[in-house]
Amino acid sequence: MFTGIIEEIGEITAIAESGDGWRLTVRAPKAAADAVHGESIAVSGVCLTVVGSTAETFDADVMKQTLDVAALGTAIIGTRVNIEKAMPVGARLGGHIVQGHVDGTGVVLEVRPGAQWSVLRISLPDDLAPLVVDKGSISVDGTSLTVSAVSPATPSTGSGTREGSGTPDGSGTRGGHWFEVSLIPETLAATTLGTRAVGDRVNLETDILARHVERLLAFRAAPEGGSR
């Protein structure tokens, strides 16, 4: 379990094929300093298990399903990643409950820099859209963030083209869903989000409470009976 408060920015220094998955080596001195075999470390929001470590690096295996679902599947040597170690019991929950189980990915549609902050607009897969609400929490590349704006439940397809978007409604997803997050200077400096550009793919994890509610409602709506 994590809280979405990034502890350091690491760097992927090696990628080795391991069956249909990968074994990653990540340089992250703070996390590696006391890393032990079998512990969990979130790498840009993906919960990975440490299988080896040195004073400055740790190794972790990534299975094919994770490579298919998460943006980590497009990583190369030199890719910078957000690092967070598992939250100890009794520690302060500085962000929100983050499991490290990526639900899907989004694409940065727009970056709007401000005097002291920056706003990112990110595309949202249709199946995740109902789980994201204004002022709610979302994990983007492992970073706990507050949603500052969200597309309507039924996005407009529009007819005009917003400059630089290449899509009818300016969202970059041809009428698709999106959300925005506002990043303070600390987040811009302490995470990889500060260097994100339009077109970058990011990991998304929605609020676990919203996912449980959606599942419960699905069962209530399902017809009773049926065969085993």
C-alpha positions in Angstrom: 0.0 0.0 0.0 1.2 3.5 -0.9 0.1 7.0 -0.4 1.2 8.7 -3.6 3.8 11.0 -2.0 6.9 10.5 -4.2 10.2 10.1 -2.3 12.6 10.5 -5.2 13.0 10.4 -9.0 14.8 7.3 -10.1 16.2 6.2 -13.4 15.9 2.9 -15.3 19.5 1.7 -15.9 18.9 -1.7 -17.4 16.2 -3.7 -19.0 16.6 -7.5 -19.5 14.0 -9.8 -21.0 12.7 -12.4 -18.6 10.4 -14.9 -20.3 7.6 -12.7 -21.6 8.3 -10.0 -19.1 11.2 -7.8 -18.1 13.7 -7.5 -15.2 14.3 -3.8 -14.5 17.2 -2.2 -12.7 16.3 1.1 -11.3 18.8 3.6 -9.8 17.1 5.1 -6.7 19.6 5.7 -3.9 17.1 6.5 -1.2 14.9 3.5 -1.9 17.8 1.1 -2.5 19.7 2.1 0.6 17.6 -0.1 2.9 15.7 -2.2 0.3 15.3 -5.9 1.2 14.4 -8.8 -1.0 10.6 -9.2 -1.3 9.6 -5.7 -0.4 7.3 -3.5 -2.5 8.4 -0.3 -4.3 6.1 1.7 -6.6 7.8 2.7 -9.8 5.7 5.4 -11.5 2.7 4.0 -9.8 3.4 0.3 -10.6 3.9 -1.9 -7.5 7.0 -4.0 -8.0 8.7 -6.6 -5.8 12.4 -6.2 -5.1 14.4 -9.2 -6.2 17.9 -7.8 -5.7 19.6 -4.5 -4.7 22.9 -2.7 -4.3 23.6 0.5 -2.4 22.1 2.6 -5.2 19.9 0.3 -7.4 17.3 -2.3 -7.1 16.0 -5.0 -9.4 12.4 -6.0 -10.0 10.5 -8.3 -12.3 7.6 -6.9 -14.5 5.1 -9.4 -15.9 3.6 -9.1 -19.4 0.2 -8.0 -18.1 1.8 -5.0 -16.4 3.8 -4.2 -19.6 0.6 -4.3 -21.6 -1.5 -2.2 -19.2 1.0 0.3 -17.9 3.1 3.0 -19.5 6.1 1.2 -18.1 5.9 -1.0 -21.2 7.3 1.8 -23.3 10.2 2.6 -20.9 13.8 2.6 -22.2 17.2 2.8 -20.5 17.4 6.3 -19.1 13.6 6.7 -18.5 13.0 8.7 -15.3 10.5 7.2 -12.9 8.7 8.2 -9.7 9.7 6.1 -6.7 7.8 5.5 -3.5 8.4 2.8 -0.9 5.4 1.0 0.8 3.8 3.0 3.6 4.5 1.6 7.0 1.6 0.9 9.4 1.0 3.9 11.6 2.5 6.5 9.2 0.7 9.6 8.1 -1.5 9.2 4.9 -0.2 12.3 3.2 -1.9 11.6 -0.1 -4.6 9.0 -0.6 -4.7 5.2 -0.6 -2.8 4.0 -3.7 -2.4 0.3 -4.3 0.1 0.4 -7.1 -2.4 -1.5 -9.4 -2.6 0.6 -12.5 -6.1 0.7 -14.1 -4.9 2.0 -17.4 -3.1 4.9 -19.1 -3.9 8.4 -20.3 -2.2 10.8 -22.7 -1.2 14.3 -21.8 -3.5 16.5 -24.0 -2.5 19.9 -22.8 0.1 21.6 -20.5 -0.9 25.1 -19.2 1.9 26.7 -17.3 1.1 29.3 -14.7 3.1 31.8 -12.6 3.7 29.2 -9.9 2.0 26.1 -11.0 1.1 24.1 -14.1 -2.2 22.5 -15.2 -2.2 19.1 -17.1 -5.2 17.9 -19.1 -5.0 14.1 -19.5 -7.2 11.8 -21.6 -9.3 9.3 -19.6 -10.4 5.9 -20.9 -14.2 5.5 -21.1 -14.3 2.7 -18.5 -12.5 4.8 -16.0 -14.4 8.1 -16.6 -17.2 7.3 -14.1 -14.6 6.8 -11.3 -13.1 10.2 -11.6 -14.8 13.2 -10.0 -14.1 16.9 -9.5 -12.1 17.4 -6.3 -11.6 13.6 -6.0 -8.2 11.8 -5.8 -6.3 10.1 -8.6 -2.9 8.7 -9.0 -0.9 9.8 -12.1 2.4 8.0 -12.5 2.2 7.1 -8.8 1.6 10.7 -7.7 -1.4 11.5 -5.5 -3.3 14.4 -7.1 -6.6 16.2 -6.7 -8.8 16.4 -9.8 -9.3 20.1 -10.6 -11.6 19.7 -13.6 -13.3 16.8 -15.4 -15.1 16.4 -18.7 -18.9 16.1 -18.6 -20.5 12.6 -18.4 -21.4 13.0 -22.1 -18.6 14.8 -23.8 -19.6 17.1 -26.7 -18.3 16.0 -30.2 -18.2 19.6 -31.3 -17.5 20.8 -34.9 -14.6 23.2 -34.5 -11.0 22.4 -34.0 -9.0 23.9 -31.2 -5.6 25.1 -32.3 -2.9 22.4 -31.7 -5.3 19.7 -30.7 -6.0 18.1 -34.1 -9.4 16.9 -32.8 -12.9 18.3 -33.1 -13.4 19.3 -29.4 -9.8 20.2 -28.5 -9.5 17.4 -26.0 -7.2 15.3 -28.2 -9.6 12.3 -28.0 -12.3 13.3 -30.5 -15.0 13.9 -27.9 -13.5 11.6 -25.4 -13.2 12.0 -21.6 -10.5 13.9 -19.8 -9.5 15.3 -16.5 -7.2 18.1 -15.2 -4.8 18.3 -12.3 -3.1 21.4 -11.0 0.5 20.9 -10.0 2.2 23.0 -7.3 5.9 23.9 -7.6 6.9 21.1 -5.2 5.1 18.5 -7.3 6.7 19.9 -10.5 10.2 19.6 -8.9 9.8 16.4 -7.0 8.2 14.2 -9.6 8.5 13.4 -13.3 5.2 15.3 -13.9 7.2 18.5 -14.1 8.7 17.5 -17.4 5.6 15.9 -19.0 4.7 17.1 -22.5 1.8 16.8 -24.8 1.6 13.3 -26.2 3.3 11.6 -23.2 1.6 8.5 -21.8 1.0 8.3 -18.0 -0.2 5.6 -15.6 -3.6 6.1 -14.0 -5.0 4.5 -10.9 -8.5 5.6 -9.8 -9.7 5.8 -6.2 -10.2 2.3 -4.7 -13.3 3.4 -2.9 -14.9 4.4 -6.2 -14.0 1.0 -7.7 -15.6 -0.9 -4.9 -18.8 1.2 -5.2 -19.0 0.6 -8.9 -18.6 -3.2 -8.3 -21.3 -3.2 -5.6 -23.7 -1.3 -7.9 -23.0 -3.7 -10.7 -24.2 -6.6 -8.6 -27.3 -4.7 -7.4 -28.2 -4.1 -11.1 -27.6 -7.7 -12.1 -30.7 -9.9 -12.4 -31.3 -12.3 -9.5 -31.1 -16.1 -10.0 -29.2 -17.7 -12.8 -27.5 -21.1 -13.0 -24.1 -22.0 -11.5 
